[in-house]
Amino acid sequence: MAKPKGLRYDWEAIEADYRTGRFSLQQLADKHGPSKTQVARKARSEGWEKDLTEAVQQRTREKLTRNESDLPDTPDCEIVERAATENATVVHGHREALAQWRGINERFIRRLTEQLDRGKREVQLKTGDVVEIDLDLDYVGKCIGHGTGALERVVKMERVSYGLDVDAGEGEGKTLDQLMGELSAQEADE
């Protein structure tokens, strides 16, 4: 797509986003307007480096663990601060969604426990009538398999979202979206 005459791109903003290491060339093109080829060419010709990735990740962790912070006054400070704020907002959204999934899982556990205590469950027949039937081991086994699988996924995503496995090297460098994609691929293989 040709650039309309007189249109100028905000190359400072593009460089700042590029340097955070958070965006692909295509994402930068979509966000700011120039083609990904133009972005790549400009980055190469001006020697842009994705040198703030670690600083953004560190600042994001700080934002997620405390309300206020002291960030040294450096020329990159504003870029790091903006990127870390965006990252922290995304992770807080992940945490809210994960809390909802945890609640659903807890309701599932309570329901299955009630059924196990009664030894029966309700099913709807093709006629529309609802009847109680005895619990069979196949049903219980499937419920346990699905329930523990769901809990395992939620726990794994929470650990990534809260940065609990970074010291152990697990999940390091992976975003929650990447982890969710991996989990979806594992489910498809099963």
LINCORUR-V672048 format. One record per helix or strand. SS is the DSSP state (2 for helix, 1 for strand). FROM is the first residue (numbers start at 0). LEN is the number of residues. Records with the same first field share a line. If there is no record, write none. Layout:
SS = FROM-LEN ; FROM-LEN
//
This chain:
2 = 10-10 ; 24-8 ; 35-11 ; 52-13 ; 76-42 ; 136-25 ; 175-14
1 = 119-5 ; 129-5
//
